[in-house]
């Protein structure tokens, strides 16, 4: 190390000697660079290169230049600007700035800026001037103005100079806000003057907006100010109420009650009174008051109401209580007054609907015409069989026929009744009935016990229909809609039409009960008269079924002449048509006998299955076999099932009479010929002609549809002459052609129809003049 250091000294001396020597003896720039590089490598010299690399300087010199820049810029300088000025990398400048800030307590490095104490003192003076001008200042606003952190301003400037350079006080509710005593005195004067000028309740927000004072200062100073009034609270929405206003308010309430006999709660609420009932009680301690929902009234209103109700009962009319009560009362208020005015003895004579009181005498006059409608409905129900079905369902459920809907003789019946009422929403009698679902029946049915019934609850829709879940064994002999119509027609001259539905709902249970009793009486009387009619109907049906079954036998004889494949098609068609007609007649008969209501003219498979399930056990097996045979492939099975069903229905199947069969075949032929003569449809003409020729040639009847015409023609070929066969075949081909021609080919269709029209008389002539030949089938 000593040797190296000696060498360095020698080099330095040589370097100095060279510099002092003439130009010819100076070192070159390259030599200088090598010397500096050697010093840096030896760690004897620390340098910082500029951004362009052409110059370098020591850290101490960089610190000196940064301090110079700080001084030149008035005590606050951004390190980014310093880096550009000294042409040194920002990281080097930042490191040097950190060293300066660490060495000197008067220099602060904050947010990439160097700030010295002189700058902070100037800022403190500026803050003091701002505080004197505004009276109030906050660290947050200063931070925004000076682009410095609020905490830095608060700690390094305000708190350090408070009471010295900055003359002010800290806000006790907010440590970052400062104000002057002059400002506080000015705010007190503004508040005192504003409150003194008010004569009615005013929101605090409006007062603050007018005085331009912040709410926290107002609430902080309000306790230190003497004023003639009160502040409702120290929260948002608070009001200032002057004492002069309270005095005028009290006098107004007393005067209003003496004049009108009641005081509205909403009016007092507008005056800022929250507990209105307690306020009225304090203002009127000597009065007998009734506190309602919307107002407080005097006792005299109850007395007036009692007198009006007594007069209404004596005149057998109605009373609208709104005509004698204040118009400001709500529905709940009126109900409460009525509860106080209507005594138990009076309640039995009236019905209350909404705001109207109706006497039972008046109501009976309104509903009297409904009994005529009830009697008409009872008659229709018995004639249509609905009442009989109701009785059957009632018997199947184990309830006595004479039992009414609301009664039961056992605990089980009572439980069933309670469940039924709960499901249907129906209330009981008297004043204890519940009301649900409808606006008009929810709260407003009262009075009228005993036979008149009480409130009737019903989930009724806008059309007046009672929408309830009916049990299987119930019947509606009069509807709410019908009762409403009667009442509305009786109320044309009165202003009570809006109550028609409510009155109808009230009388609906009573009229329904009477209707059931009337229906039972009428039905029992009609049973005696219907016995003879049923016997006549039974005989007529037996004759009709014998004729239909005879036709099926005759048709079966004719279809057996065809090949097996055609036979099956004809049998299926025969059972589907005539077989279904026979089955439907028997099913209808059983449904009537079992009081099952099926008002349709025909029965579907599902309806027949339903009748089988619901009918008496004695019919089920026979009906099941008959219904199954319709979809089978055997006429014999169907005839056997039909005979069994007739026996179960107490009907007799007549024996086969060959003489009668011949007359039936002859009548059938003449019927076909008559239809053929009057027919103009080409396809039907061919169909009828084939059936006529078949009947003549085979002396058998045939039941077939249009799709079987081709098979019938094929069967008849041996019985026809050659020209007849050609004519019928040609006519058949034209019929097929007109059925298959395109819809838009009008010209082609007209041409085919024209040919058919020319041939139609010839086809009719062939059928009407056909005679049985020797080759006809025996």
matplotlib code that plots the C-alpha trace (Angstrom):
import matplotlib.pyplot as plt

x = [0.0, 2.8, 4.5, 1.2, 0.5, 4.0, 3.5, 0.2, 2.0, 4.6, 2.1, 0.2, 3.4, 4.1, 0.6, 0.9, 4.3, 2.8, 0.0, 2.4, 4.6, 4.1, 1.7, 4.1, 4.5, 0.7, -1.2, -3.7, -7.4, -7.0, -4.2, -6.5, -9.3, -6.9, -5.7, -9.3, -10.3, -7.3, -8.3, -11.8, -10.6, -8.4, -11.4, -9.5, -12.0, -15.9, -17.4, -20.9, -21.2, -23.6, -26.4, -24.4, -21.2, -19.0, -18.6, -18.4, -18.6, -18.2, -21.2, -20.3, -20.4, -23.7, -25.1, -23.8, -25.5, -28.8, -28.7, -28.0, -31.1, -33.1, -32.0, -32.6, -36.2, -37.2, -36.9, -38.9, -37.7, -38.8, -36.0, -37.1, -36.3, -33.0, -32.1, -32.7, -30.7, -27.6, -27.8, -27.5, -29.7, -32.7, -31.8, -28.4, -30.2, -32.7, -30.0, -28.1, -31.4, -32.0, -28.5, -29.1, -32.5, -30.9, -28.1, -30.2, -33.3, -34.3, -34.6, -37.5, -37.9, -41.6, -43.3, -40.1, -39.6, -37.0, -38.4, -36.5, -37.6, -37.6, -40.3, -42.4, -42.2, -43.5, -46.3, -47.2, -47.5, -49.7, -51.9, -52.3, -53.4, -56.0, -57.3, -57.7, -59.6, -61.9, -62.1, -61.9, -59.5, -58.9, -55.8, -57.6, -58.1, -54.5, -53.2, -55.1, -53.8, -50.1, -50.0, -48.6, -49.9, -52.5, -50.6, -47.4, -49.0, -50.7, -47.6, -44.7, -46.5, -49.8, -49.1, -45.5, -46.5, -49.9, -50.0, -46.8, -47.1, -50.6, -53.1, -56.1, -57.8, -58.3, -61.9, -62.6, -64.8, -62.4, -58.6, -57.9, -60.0, -58.9, -60.7, -60.3, -62.2, -63.5, -65.1, -66.8, -68.2, -69.5, -71.2, -72.9, -74.3, -75.6, -77.3, -78.8, -80.2, -81.6, -83.4, -84.8, -86.4, -88.3, -92.0, -92.8, -91.0, -88.1, -85.7, -82.2, -80.8, -82.6, -81.3, -77.7, -78.1, -79.2, -76.5, -73.8, -72.8, -71.8, -74.0, -71.3, -70.5, -74.2, -74.7, -71.5, -72.5, -76.3, -75.9, -73.9, -76.6, -79.7, -82.8, -86.7, -87.4, -86.3, -84.4, -86.0, -82.8, -79.2, -79.6, -80.4, -84.0, -84.1, -86.3, -86.2, -89.6, -90.1, -92.0, -94.4, -95.4, -96.1, -98.3, -100.3, -100.5, -102.0, -104.6, -105.5, -106.0, -108.3, -110.3, -110.6, -111.9, -114.5, -115.7, -115.7, -115.7, -112.7, -109.0, -107.2, -103.9, -102.5, -102.9, -100.9, -98.2, -97.7, -97.0, -94.2, -96.1, -95.1, -97.2, -100.5, -102.8, -100.7, -100.6, -104.4, -104.9, -102.6, -104.4, -107.9, -107.7, -111.3, -112.9, -114.1, -112.1, -112.1, -108.8, -109.1, -106.7, -106.8, -108.4, -109.6, -113.3, -115.5, -118.0, -120.9, -120.3, -121.0, -124.3, -125.3, -124.6, -126.7, -129.7, -129.4, -129.3, -132.4, -134.3, -133.1, -134.4, -137.8, -138.2, -137.0, -134.6, -130.9, -128.4, -125.1, -123.1, -120.8, -123.6, -123.4, -119.7, -116.7, -115.6, -112.0, -112.6, -111.0, -112.8, -111.2, -112.2, -115.9, -115.8, -114.5, -117.2, -119.8, -118.5, -119.1, -122.5, -124.1, -125.3, -125.9, -129.7, -129.4, -126.9, -129.5, -131.7, -129.1, -126.4, -123.4, -121.7, -118.8, -120.3, -123.9, -126.3, -129.2, -132.1, -133.2, -136.7, -135.2, -132.9, -135.7, -137.6, -134.5, -133.8, -137.4, -137.3, -134.3, -136.4, -138.3, -135.0, -134.0, -137.2, -136.6, -133.0, -134.2, -136.6, -133.9, -131.5, -133.9, -134.9, -131.2, -130.3, -127.7, -129.6, -129.9, -126.1, -125.6, -127.7, -125.8, -122.5, -123.7, -124.9, -121.6, -119.7, -121.7, -123.6, -127.4, -129.5, -131.3, -128.2, -127.4, -124.1, -123.2, -124.2, -122.9, -124.0, -120.6, -117.2, -116.0, -118.7, -117.7, -114.1, -115.0, -117.1, -114.3, -111.9, -114.5, -115.1, -111.3, -110.9, -113.9, -113.3, -116.8, -117.6, -120.1, -123.2, -123.6, -121.0, -118.2, -117.8, -114.4, -114.1, -111.3, -110.1, -112.6, -112.4, -116.1, -116.3, -113.0, -114.1, -117.6, -120.1, -121.6, -124.8, -127.6, -127.5, -129.7, -131.6, -130.3, -126.8, -123.7, -120.9, -120.3, -116.8, -116.1, -113.2, -115.3, -114.0, -115.0, -117.8, -119.6, -118.7, -117.9, -114.6, -114.2, -112.9, -116.2, -116.4, -117.6, -121.0, -122.1, -124.4, -125.0, -128.7, -128.4, -125.3, -124.0, -124.3, -128.0, -128.6, -126.6, -128.8, -131.9, -130.6, -129.4, -132.8, -134.4, -131.8, -132.2, -133.8, -131.2, -127.5, -126.7, -125.9, -122.2, -123.3, -125.2, -122.4, -121.8, -125.5, -125.6, -122.6, -124.4, -127.6, -125.9, -125.6, -129.2, -130.6, -128.4, -129.8, -133.4, -132.7, -131.5, -134.5, -136.8, -135.0, -135.4, -139.1, -139.6, -137.5, -139.5, -142.7, -141.4, -140.3, -143.9, -144.7, -141.5, -142.0, -144.5, -142.5, -139.4, -141.3, -142.3, -138.7, -137.4, -139.8, -138.9, -135.2, -135.7, -137.4, -134.7, -131.9, -133.7, -134.0, -130.3, -129.1, -131.4, -129.7, -126.3, -127.3, -128.5, -125.4, -123.2, -124.9, -124.0, -120.4, -119.7, -120.0, -116.7, -113.2, -111.6, -109.5, -112.4, -114.6, -112.3, -112.5, -116.3, -116.7, -114.4, -116.5, -119.8, -118.7, -117.3, -120.6, -123.7, -121.8, -120.8, -124.4, -125.8, -123.1, -123.7, -127.4, -126.7, -124.1, -126.5, -129.2, -126.8, -125.6, -129.2, -129.9, -126.9, -127.6, -124.5, -124.8, -123.5, -125.3, -123.5, -125.2, -122.3, -119.8, -116.1, -114.0, -112.9, -116.4, -117.5, -114.6, -115.6, -119.2, -117.9, -115.9, -118.7, -121.7, -123.0, -121.2, -124.0, -123.4, -119.6, -118.8, -121.4, -120.4, -116.7, -117.3, -119.5, -117.0, -114.2, -116.1, -116.5, -112.8, -112.7, -112.9, -115.9, -119.6, -120.6, -118.7, -120.3, -123.8, -123.1, -121.8, -124.9, -127.3, -125.6, -125.7, -129.4, -130.1, -128.3, -130.5, -133.6, -134.3, -135.3, -133.7, -136.3, -135.9, -135.0, -138.0, -137.1, -140.3, -139.6, -135.9, -137.2, -139.4, -136.5, -134.2, -136.9, -137.4, -133.7, -133.5, -136.3, -134.6, -131.4, -133.2, -135.0, -131.6, -130.1, -132.9, -132.4, -128.6, -126.4, -122.9, -120.9, -119.1, -122.3, -124.2, -121.7, -121.7, -125.5, -125.7, -123.2, -125.2, -128.5, -127.1, -125.5, -128.8, -130.7, -128.2, -127.6, -130.8, -128.6, -128.0, -124.5, -123.1, -120.0, -118.2, -117.1, -113.6, -115.1, -116.7, -113.8, -114.1, -117.9, -117.5, -115.0, -117.4, -120.3, -118.4, -119.9, -123.4, -123.1, -123.4, -120.4, -121.7, -122.9, -119.5, -117.7, -120.0, -119.6, -115.8, -115.5, -117.6, -115.5, -112.3, -113.7, -114.7, -111.2, -109.8, -111.9, -110.9, -107.2, -107.0, -104.9, -106.8, -105.4, -106.4, -109.9, -110.2, -109.3, -111.7, -114.6, -114.0, -114.1, -117.2, -118.9, -118.2, -119.5, -122.7, -123.2, -122.8, -124.8, -128.3, -127.0, -125.5, -128.8, -130.7, -128.4, -129.0, -132.8, -133.4, -131.0, -132.6, -131.3, -129.8, -129.6, -125.9, -126.5, -125.2, -127.7]
y = [0.0, 2.4, 1.8, 2.4, 5.6, 6.8, 6.1, 8.1, 11.0, 11.0, 10.9, 13.8, 15.8, 15.0, 16.0, 19.3, 19.9, 19.2, 21.6, 24.3, 23.7, 25.0, 23.7, 21.3, 19.5, 19.3, 15.9, 15.1, 14.7, 10.9, 10.9, 12.9, 10.4, 7.5, 9.2, 9.8, 6.3, 4.9, 7.0, 5.7, 2.1, 2.6, 3.9, 7.1, 9.3, 9.2, 10.9, 11.3, 11.5, 13.8, 12.5, 13.1, 11.5, 14.5, 15.8, 14.5, 15.9, 14.8, 14.1, 17.1, 19.3, 17.9, 18.6, 22.1, 22.6, 21.2, 23.6, 26.4, 25.5, 25.3, 28.8, 30.2, 28.8, 30.4, 27.4, 24.9, 23.0, 19.9, 17.2, 16.6, 20.2, 20.0, 16.8, 18.7, 21.8, 20.0, 17.3, 14.5, 11.3, 11.7, 8.8, 10.5, 13.8, 12.0, 10.3, 13.5, 15.3, 12.5, 13.1, 16.9, 16.3, 13.9, 16.3, 19.4, 19.8, 22.9, 21.0, 18.5, 16.1, 15.6, 14.3, 14.6, 18.2, 19.8, 22.5, 24.5, 26.4, 29.8, 28.6, 27.2, 30.5, 32.3, 29.8, 30.3, 34.0, 33.4, 31.0, 33.6, 36.2, 33.7, 33.0, 36.7, 37.2, 34.1, 33.6, 29.9, 27.6, 23.9, 21.8, 20.0, 23.2, 24.3, 20.9, 21.5, 25.0, 24.3, 20.8, 19.4, 16.7, 17.9, 16.2, 17.9, 21.3, 20.6, 19.4, 21.4, 24.7, 25.3, 23.6, 24.8, 28.4, 28.4, 31.3, 32.8, 33.5, 32.1, 33.7, 31.4, 28.6, 24.9, 23.7, 21.3, 19.1, 18.9, 19.0, 20.0, 23.2, 26.6, 29.8, 33.2, 34.6, 37.4, 34.8, 33.1, 36.3, 37.2, 33.8, 34.2, 37.6, 36.1, 33.2, 35.4, 37.9, 35.1, 33.4, 36.6, 37.5, 34.2, 33.8, 30.3, 26.9, 27.0, 24.2, 24.7, 24.1, 27.2, 29.3, 28.1, 28.7, 32.2, 33.0, 31.1, 29.2, 25.6, 23.3, 22.1, 25.7, 26.4, 23.4, 24.1, 27.7, 27.3, 26.4, 29.6, 31.8, 33.1, 33.0, 32.8, 29.4, 25.8, 23.6, 20.2, 18.2, 18.4, 16.0, 16.6, 17.9, 19.7, 22.8, 26.0, 26.7, 30.2, 30.5, 33.0, 30.3, 27.8, 30.2, 30.9, 27.2, 26.3, 29.1, 27.9, 24.2, 25.3, 27.5, 24.9, 22.2, 24.6, 25.5, 22.1, 19.6, 17.8, 18.3, 16.7, 14.9, 15.7, 19.4, 19.2, 17.1, 19.8, 22.1, 19.9, 18.1, 14.4, 13.1, 14.7, 12.8, 13.7, 17.4, 17.6, 16.0, 18.6, 21.4, 20.2, 18.5, 19.1, 17.7, 14.1, 13.1, 10.1, 9.6, 8.2, 7.4, 10.7, 13.0, 13.5, 14.2, 15.2, 12.9, 14.7, 13.0, 9.6, 10.9, 12.3, 9.0, 7.0, 9.3, 9.0, 5.1, 5.0, 7.1, 4.9, 1.8, 3.4, 4.4, 1.0, 2.6, 3.2, 5.8, 7.0, 8.0, 10.2, 12.8, 13.4, 12.8, 14.9, 14.3, 13.9, 10.6, 7.5, 4.2, 3.0, 6.1, 5.6, 1.9, 2.9, 5.5, 2.9, 0.4, 2.9, 4.0, 0.7, -1.1, -4.9, -4.6, -2.3, -4.5, -7.3, -5.0, -3.5, -4.4, -2.1, -2.0, 0.4, 3.7, 2.8, 1.4, -0.7, -2.1, -5.7, -4.6, -2.5, -5.4, -7.9, -5.7, -5.5, -9.2, -10.5, -10.8, -13.1, -15.8, -16.1, -16.5, -19.1, -21.1, -21.0, -22.2, -25.0, -26.2, -26.0, -27.9, -30.8, -30.9, -31.0, -33.7, -31.5, -31.7, -35.5, -35.7, -33.6, -36.0, -39.0, -37.5, -36.6, -40.1, -41.5, -39.2, -40.7, -37.5, -37.6, -36.4, -33.8, -32.3, -28.7, -27.4, -25.9, -28.8, -32.1, -34.6, -36.0, -34.7, -35.8, -33.7, -30.7, -31.1, -31.5, -28.3, -26.4, -27.5, -26.6, -23.2, -22.5, -23.5, -21.6, -18.4, -18.5, -16.7, -17.7, -15.8, -13.0, -10.3, -12.8, -13.8, -13.2, -11.2, -11.8, -11.0, -8.4, -4.7, -4.4, -7.4, -7.2, -5.0, -3.7, -6.5, -6.1, -6.6, -9.0, -12.2, -15.2, -16.2, -13.2, -14.4, -12.4, -11.3, -13.5, -13.8, -14.7, -14.6, -12.9, -11.4, -8.3, -10.0, -11.0, -14.7, -16.6, -18.2, -20.8, -24.4, -26.3, -29.8, -32.6, -32.7, -29.1, -27.4, -23.7, -23.0, -19.3, -17.2, -13.9, -12.4, -13.1, -11.6, -8.5, -8.1, -8.2, -5.7, -3.3, -3.3, -2.4, 0.3, 2.3, 5.2, 5.2, 5.9, 2.5, 0.5, 0.3, -1.8, -4.3, -6.8, -6.6, -7.1, -10.1, -11.6, -11.2, -12.9, -15.6, -18.2, -17.7, -17.9, -20.9, -22.7, -21.9, -23.0, -26.4, -26.9, -25.9, -28.2, -31.1, -30.5, -30.1, -33.1, -35.4, -34.2, -34.8, -38.4, -39.5, -37.9, -39.2, -42.9, -43.3, -41.2, -43.3, -46.5, -45.0, -43.8, -47.3, -49.0, -46.5, -47.0, -50.8, -50.7, -48.4, -50.7, -53.8, -52.1, -51.1, -54.5, -56.1, -53.8, -54.9, -58.6, -57.9, -55.9, -58.7, -61.1, -58.9, -58.2, -62.0, -62.3, -60.4, -61.8, -61.9, -58.8, -56.7, -58.3, -57.0, -53.4, -53.5, -55.0, -52.3, -49.6, -51.2, -51.4, -47.9, -46.4, -48.4, -50.2, -46.9, -45.6, -48.7, -48.4, -44.6, -45.2, -47.8, -45.7, -42.7, -44.8, -46.0, -42.5, -41.4, -44.3, -43.5, -39.7, -38.9, -35.7, -35.9, -33.3, -34.0, -35.7, -38.2, -39.8, -40.1, -43.0, -41.1, -40.2, -43.8, -44.8, -42.1, -43.5, -47.0, -45.8, -43.8, -46.0, -48.6, -51.9, -53.9, -52.2, -52.1, -55.5, -55.4, -51.8, -52.7, -55.7, -53.6, -50.8, -53.2, -55.0, -51.7, -51.7, -55.4, -57.4, -59.6, -58.7, -61.8, -60.6, -57.2, -58.7, -60.9, -57.9, -55.8, -58.6, -58.8, -55.0, -55.0, -57.6, -55.5, -52.6, -54.7, -54.7, -57.7, -58.5, -59.7, -62.9, -63.0, -62.7, -63.6, -62.2, -58.9, -59.1, -59.3, -56.3, -54.4, -55.3, -54.2, -50.9, -50.4, -50.8, -48.3, -45.9, -46.1, -45.7, -42.6, -41.1, -41.9, -40.2, -37.0, -37.1, -34.8, -35.4, -37.7, -39.6, -40.2, -41.3, -44.0, -45.1, -45.3, -47.1, -49.8, -50.3, -50.6, -53.1, -55.1, -55.2, -56.4, -59.0, -60.5, -59.7, -58.5, -55.1, -53.6, -50.9, -49.4, -46.1, -44.4, -45.9, -49.4, -48.6, -50.1, -53.4, -53.4, -52.9, -55.7, -58.0, -57.0, -57.6, -61.1, -59.8, -57.0, -57.0, -55.9, -52.4, -51.9, -52.9, -50.6, -47.6, -48.0, -48.5, -45.4, -43.4, -44.7, -43.6, -40.1, -39.7, -40.6, -38.2, -35.3, -36.0, -36.0, -33.2, -30.2, -27.3, -24.7, -26.8, -25.4, -26.2, -29.9, -30.2, -28.6, -31.0, -34.1, -32.8, -32.3, -35.9, -37.1, -35.0, -36.7, -40.2, -39.6, -40.3, -43.5, -44.7, -44.0, -45.8, -48.9, -49.0, -48.4, -50.9, -53.6, -57.0, -60.1, -62.4, -66.2, -65.9, -63.9, -65.3, -67.2]
z = [0.0, 0.8, -2.5, -4.3, -2.4, -3.1, -6.7, -6.7, -5.0, -7.7, -10.4, -8.8, -8.6, -12.2, -13.1, -11.3, -12.9, -16.3, -15.7, -14.7, -17.6, -21.1, -23.6, -25.0, -21.7, -20.7, -20.5, -23.2, -22.6, -22.9, -20.2, -17.9, -18.4, -17.6, -14.5, -13.2, -14.1, -12.1, -9.1, -9.3, -9.6, -6.6, -4.6, -3.9, -5.8, -6.1, -9.0, -10.6, -14.4, -16.1, -18.3, -21.5, -20.0, -21.0, -17.5, -14.0, -10.5, -6.9, -4.6, -2.4, -5.4, -6.4, -2.9, -3.2, -6.5, -5.1, -2.2, -4.6, -6.6, -3.4, -2.5, -6.0, -6.1, -2.8, -0.5, -2.5, -5.5, -7.3, -7.7, -11.3, -12.2, -10.3, -12.3, -15.6, -14.4, -13.2, -16.0, -13.5, -13.2, -11.0, -8.7, -8.0, -7.3, -5.0, -3.1, -2.6, -1.5, 1.1, 2.5, 2.7, 4.4, 6.9, 7.8, 8.1, 10.3, 8.4, 5.1, 4.4, 1.5, 0.8, -2.4, -4.4, -3.3, -1.1, 1.2, 3.7, 6.8, 5.2, 2.8, 5.6, 7.5, 4.4, 4.1, 7.8, 7.2, 4.2, 6.2, 8.9, 6.4, 4.9, 8.4, 9.2, 5.9, 6.0, 9.8, 9.3, 7.5, 7.3, 6.6, 3.8, 1.9, 2.5, 1.3, -2.0, -2.4, -1.6, -3.0, 0.2, 2.5, 5.1, 7.9, 6.9, 6.8, 10.1, 12.0, 10.4, 9.7, 11.6, 15.0, 15.0, 14.4, 16.2, 18.6, 17.1, 13.4, 13.1, 15.4, 15.8, 17.7, 16.9, 16.4, 19.4, 17.1, 14.2, 14.9, 11.3, 11.3, 12.8, 13.3, 14.9, 17.9, 15.7, 13.4, 16.3, 17.6, 14.1, 13.8, 17.1, 16.1, 12.8, 14.6, 17.3, 14.7, 12.5, 15.3, 16.7, 13.3, 12.9, 13.8, 12.5, 12.5, 10.1, 9.1, 10.5, 7.0, 5.7, 8.6, 7.9, 4.2, 4.8, 7.4, 5.5, 8.6, 8.8, 10.7, 13.1, 14.1, 14.6, 16.9, 18.7, 19.4, 20.0, 23.6, 24.2, 22.7, 24.5, 22.2, 22.6, 21.1, 20.8, 18.4, 17.8, 17.5, 16.5, 13.6, 9.9, 9.4, 12.7, 13.0, 15.1, 16.7, 18.2, 21.4, 19.9, 17.3, 20.1, 21.9, 18.7, 17.9, 21.3, 21.0, 17.4, 18.5, 21.4, 19.1, 16.3, 18.7, 20.2, 16.7, 14.9, 17.8, 16.4, 15.6, 12.6, 13.4, 10.0, 10.6, 13.8, 12.1, 9.5, 12.5, 13.6, 16.4, 16.5, 19.4, 18.3, 20.7, 23.8, 22.6, 22.2, 25.6, 27.2, 25.5, 26.3, 29.7, 30.6, 27.4, 26.9, 23.9, 21.5, 19.9, 16.4, 13.6, 11.7, 14.3, 17.8, 18.3, 21.2, 22.9, 21.3, 17.9, 19.5, 21.0, 17.6, 16.0, 18.5, 17.9, 14.1, 14.4, 16.5, 14.0, 11.1, 12.9, 13.6, 9.9, 8.6, 6.1, 5.9, 7.1, 5.6, 8.6, 6.5, 6.4, 10.1, 10.8, 9.7, 6.2, 7.3, 9.1, 7.7, 7.4, 10.6, 12.5, 11.4, 12.5, 15.9, 16.4, 15.3, 17.8, 20.5, 19.2, 18.3, 21.3, 21.4, 21.3, 18.3, 16.5, 16.0, 13.9, 11.5, 9.1, 8.6, 5.2, 4.9, 6.1, 5.6, 8.2, 6.8, 8.7, 8.2, 7.2, 4.4, 3.3, 3.2, 0.8, -1.5, -1.6, -1.8, -5.7, -5.4, -4.0, -7.3, -9.1, -6.5, -7.2, -11.0, -10.5, -8.3, -11.0, -13.7, -11.5, -10.9, -14.6, -15.7, -13.1, -11.3, -8.1, -8.4, -9.0, -5.9, -3.8, -5.2, -4.3, -0.9, -0.3, -1.5, 0.9, 3.8, 4.7, 5.3, 2.4, 4.5, 6.1, 5.3, 4.3, 7.6, 9.9, 11.1, 13.7, 14.7, 15.5, 12.1, 10.4, 12.5, 11.6, 7.9, 8.2, 9.7, 7.0, 4.3, 5.7, 6.0, 2.3, 1.1, 3.2, 4.5, 7.8, 10.4, 11.7, 14.1, 14.8, 15.1, 11.4, 9.9, 6.7, 4.1, 0.7, -0.6, 0.2, 0.9, 3.2, 5.0, 7.9, 7.2, 8.0, 11.4, 13.2, 12.5, 14.4, 14.4, 11.3, 9.3, 9.5, 10.1, 8.0, 5.0, 3.8, 0.2, -2.1, -4.7, -7.9, -9.7, -11.6, -8.4, -8.7, -5.5, -6.3, -3.6, -3.6, -3.7, -2.3, -4.6, -2.8, -3.1, -5.5, -6.2, -6.7, -6.6, -7.4, -5.9, -9.4, -9.6, -6.1, -7.1, -10.2, -8.1, -5.6, -8.2, -9.9, -6.5, -5.8, -9.0, -7.1, -4.3, -4.2, -2.8, -5.9, -4.9, -1.9, -4.0, -4.1, -0.3, 0.4, -1.9, -0.2, 3.2, 2.0, -0.1, 2.7, 3.8, 0.3, -0.5, 2.6, 1.6, -2.0, -0.8, 1.4, -1.5, -3.9, -1.5, -1.2, -5.0, -5.7, -3.3, -4.9, -8.4, -7.6, -7.5, -10.9, -12.6, -11.9, -14.7, -17.1, -16.4, -17.3, -20.7, -21.3, -20.4, -22.9, -25.7, -25.2, -25.2, -28.5, -30.0, -28.9, -30.2, -33.6, -33.6, -32.6, -35.3, -37.9, -36.7, -37.2, -40.7, -41.6, -40.3, -42.7, -45.6, -44.7, -44.3, -48.1, -48.6, -48.4, -45.0, -45.3, -46.5, -43.8, -41.0, -42.4, -42.6, -39.1, -37.7, -39.4, -38.3, -34.6, -34.7, -36.0, -35.0, -32.2, -30.6, -30.9, -29.1, -26.4, -25.9, -25.4, -22.7, -21.0, -21.0, -19.4, -16.7, -16.1, -15.6, -13.3, -11.2, -11.2, -13.2, -15.2, -18.8, -20.9, -24.2, -27.1, -27.7, -25.4, -25.9, -24.7, -21.7, -20.8, -21.1, -18.8, -16.3, -16.2, -15.7, -12.7, -11.2, -11.8, -9.4, -9.1, -10.8, -14.1, -14.2, -15.6, -18.4, -19.4, -19.4, -21.7, -24.0, -24.2, -24.9, -27.7, -29.6, -30.4, -31.1, -34.4, -33.7, -34.2, -32.2, -29.2, -29.4, -29.7, -26.7, -24.6, -25.7, -24.6, -21.2, -20.8, -21.7, -19.0, -16.4, -17.4, -17.1, -20.8, -23.0, -26.3, -28.8, -30.7, -34.4, -36.7, -40.3, -41.8, -40.1, -41.4, -45.0, -44.6, -43.0, -46.0, -48.4, -46.5, -46.5, -50.3, -50.9, -48.5, -50.5, -53.8, -52.5, -51.3, -54.7, -56.6, -54.7, -54.5, -56.7, -55.2, -57.6, -54.9, -52.9, -56.0, -56.7, -53.0, -52.9, -56.3, -55.1, -51.9, -53.9, -56.3, -53.4, -51.5, -54.7, -55.7, -52.3, -50.5, -47.6, -46.1, -46.1, -43.8, -45.5, -46.0, -49.1, -48.8, -49.3, -52.7, -54.6, -52.7, -53.2, -57.0, -57.2, -55.3, -57.7, -60.9, -61.5, -60.9, -63.4, -67.2, -69.1, -70.0, -66.4, -65.1, -67.5, -66.7, -62.9, -63.3, -65.5, -63.0, -60.1, -61.9, -62.6, -58.9, -57.8, -60.4, -59.2, -55.6, -56.5, -59.0, -58.0, -56.4, -58.8, -61.8, -62.1, -65.8, -65.3, -62.4, -64.3, -67.2, -64.9, -63.2, -66.5, -67.5, -64.1, -64.7, -68.0, -66.5, -63.3, -64.8, -66.3, -63.0, -61.2, -63.9, -63.6, -59.8, -59.9, -62.8, -61.6, -61.1, -59.4, -62.1, -62.0, -61.1, -58.0, -54.8, -52.8]

ax = plt.figure().add_subplot(projection="3d")
ax.plot(x, y, z, "-o")
ax.set_aspect("equal")
plt.show()
